[in-house]
Amino acid sequence: MQSDTAHLSTPGDPGLVGPATKPVATISDRRRAAHRELVKQGTLHQDNVRTGRRKRARVEQDEAAGGGSHNAQSEAEENEATGSTSATQLEGDELEFDIDDNYFNGRQDSHDEPEPPIRQPDLRLSHTPPRPPSPPDAVRNEGSGNLPQQNLDQLTQIIVDIDAIERFAVLPKQKDAIAFIRALQHASLDDPCAKLNDAALHRLRVPLQEPLKIEDPALRHAITTYFALEHSANEAYERIRKSAARCFEGAADVPSHARIERLIAEYTGVESIEHDMCPESCVAFTGPFAELEHCPICGTERYDPIKLRASGGRTYVARQKFITIPLGTQLQALWRDPEHAQKMSYLSDKTEHLMNELRTNGGVFNEIDDFVMGTDYIHAVQRGDITKDDVVLMISMDGAQLYESKQSDCWIYIWIVMNHAPGDRYKKKYVLPGGFIPGPNKPKNVDSFLFPGLVYFDGMVGHSGRNGCRLYCGLIGRRKGTHYYPALLIPNDYRIPGSNHPDVSVYDLPNAASVEYPANLQKLVAAPNRTQYHRLRTETDYTTPDHPSTWEWAVFRDANLWQAHGQSVADAAQHLPSSFDRKPRNPAQKINTGYKTWEFQMYIFGLGPALLYNIIPRQYWLNYCRLVRGFRLICQHSISIQELQAAHACFIQWEIDFEILYYQRRAERLHFIRPCVHQVTHLATETLQKGPPICYSQWTMERTIGNLGQEIRQPSNPYANLSREGVRRCQVNALKAMVPDLVEPKQDLPQGAVDLGDGYTLLRKRDPYDVRPEGGAAQAIQEYLGADVKIRRWARLRLPNGQTARTVWRETQKPAEKVRISRNVKLVLDGEIRLAEVLYFTRLAVADGYGEDGEQNFRWQAVALVSMYSHPDRDLLELSFHAVSSCKPVEDDIRVVDAKSITDVIGMVPHRPELPSGVTEDRYFLVEKPGLDIATFGVTYEGPAEAGDDDEAQDNGD
């Protein structure tokens, strides 16, 4: 699976028809050529090149003149003249953002008064969490455990000289890649590969500006009925149409199903385009491959040989095709309606606000909550690669498993429009399917399939290569057999040339996106033959065998222990709320048969730390808990700088301890250090550059595959049906964006619900008549009001994050096996986070001052009656690096709390641990839903329907 970002011009701009570019990976040929020419001359114009680039040009000029390094005095003079500080290492390790007043409207003139420099915060760790046994001093540097700084020079784009690469390329694979780059550089809508008719070309080049109006009642009825029957068979539409024609005057004019589909396609201009491909899914016959008649990889014939021979060589019928949905008309639809066009201004407004905030706060980021706050985006804006009117897109590609018993049957890629606010951009109606590639195999040349979609992915060395880091940080791997592994510590008695470099400190890892990439790429493509190519690609001794029986941590070799652990996971699932989506199944039974990504995430990062406590040896458990803590922090939608620092500390210490505990400097265990082990250390710095990882995770792709798969109606031909549904969705989404009043307004509140404001809503079921509270709840209410009153209980409370908190009152009326407990909540009391179980919700009349007539006023206050949990066991909390919060219910501590003090619905899973104090007792440990913000952001989520749940039914009582 792959994801990346690209930006395109607005629909009215001819730039839309050109190739998409990656704002943080490439720059235009014109800018690149101008930059090279100015550097060659030794001068750069100040009004269109940054201060940092002027300094680098001066360095090259001085060196060319034999002056050695850049003169410090001249640099100081330039800093004084421009009002800037050094672009490489600022005071306090802060980062300068040289931002213009009107950042979207070009550079400041050289004579303008310079703005104060914008600085990044000093991202130093204020403390380091407790650590397990320390590694050798040679690999630890206590003084540099800070989040690495990203200075301006490091963030400057890496320019790959395609001309030089092309001259050196020898092997067909490299030549093909360069050919696709060249084809994209010269791409136009007139290219035969585009397969656009005259009407489509005209629509792209001369986009319609006025809003679309559909006023015919019969046509509006047909379209809204078509929308409503999204998951129904075509016959259902026809039956409704015929029934309306019999019963209502004028309804005979309602178009047929086929006619309404043609009308929607005409209104939106969204259509699919078919391209030939290899029957074995190797390549698509596009771009440089467009004229081939055989697959350049497997040699399979492109055209059906039987039909070709039968027609005497006149009829060419492709044996396999794939679908591309052009992006241009889908983006144009987003501007046809004024209200929708205003939604597209989020990105430019947010960027402008961010720049002003940086100046006001001295460049300090208090938290990172969107990709806009990443330095990659900020610098792309500074360079002018992204302008105010551009569309920024994220592309995501993955395989779709249409049948449970098979591997991926086809591949899908989607576009996410990042100009929308986070509350909108991940919704189904704003996710744009881009293409559908049938199986049976994984595409081997992805460039050829994406070429019609006007995007290109850079190729990098495989994960087992010598420089195998996917982020290309420059870390050299250590060889075992024909593979390299990114181990920081050198194995004992290890003498393999090219891999026997000294230990690498985890605190001083090279930055991602190494400037060595262009030189290494040029060296790679210059390999004279395939053998040398693979040698350069992996640069690759027999090691002693390593048997699992020697692994101290492999406690689940005991089958009984593994079965017992699997059952504990299955038992815990009941205590995870329905808003946590799919619950993890018993891993002892299901982990090798379709265990889903979400199940792994809930198991590993939710349940694992508590369920594995005192099961795996202590030092391995501590290492695991450190990783869990870091991931829980990094998976939030909004991450404070302090949390990012803490996550970075967890990750870097986890990595070095992982090598010490598992790999143990043994060459035969080098394969333990997989690329994912190394890449964890980059997560915090990548968050600084690209924003929170959850903003560009694969969950949107997974959800799209899931809901498209649900719409397959012909199992005998799933790919054709899936691609057709994808095209239909694009057309429907485009029309809804163009004519929003065709969409039925969403009901704000269910019947009988009470809007409490700030995103909180009381939901039924509710007592039909007043009841008198009992027990501890009655005493709590009496203390709260100072009076004995009757109340009406409410069953549910919808929270601003989309979760629904339920109650003991209703959940205990159902069989336990039919309930996923959703009554445990996290709340804020007196500024402190506490955990509690909700007994029920109610509304109380509380005093609210006196009126002018002297009579006391009252107002309704929504409250929750809760039974409190104790504070987490402090020793276990600290021992686990805050990965295990184990509490006891305090049954006699029942309180009345403001309903709006509740922030989340949580899971409280029973366990019986032996605490660090030596006490063994029944307790409950906390499980929070990872990535809640992104999974349901802007969408109310009730979770899967539960049998016997009549709380969902509308209660007509008072």
Beta strands, then each sheet from edge to edge (+ up, - down):
strand 1: 2-8
strand 2: 96-97
strand 3: 118-119
strand 4: 273-276
strand 5: 321-324
strand 6: 367-368
strand 7: 391-400
strand 8: 410-417
strand 9: 431-438
strand 10: 478-480
strand 11: 483-485
strand 12: 639-640
strand 13: 754-757
strand 14: 760-766
strand 15: 794-798
strand 16: 804-805
strand 17: 824-829
strand 18: 832-850
strand 19: 856-869
strand 20: 886-887
strand 21: 889-898
strand 22: 902-905
strand 23: 907-911
strand 24: 923-927
sheet 1: 1+ 7- 8+ 9- 5+ 4-
sheet 2: 2+ 3-
sheet 3: 6+ 12-
sheet 4: 10+ 11-
sheet 5: 13+ 14- 15+ 16-
sheet 6: 21+ 19- 18+ 17- 22+
sheet 7: 20+ 24- 23+
end
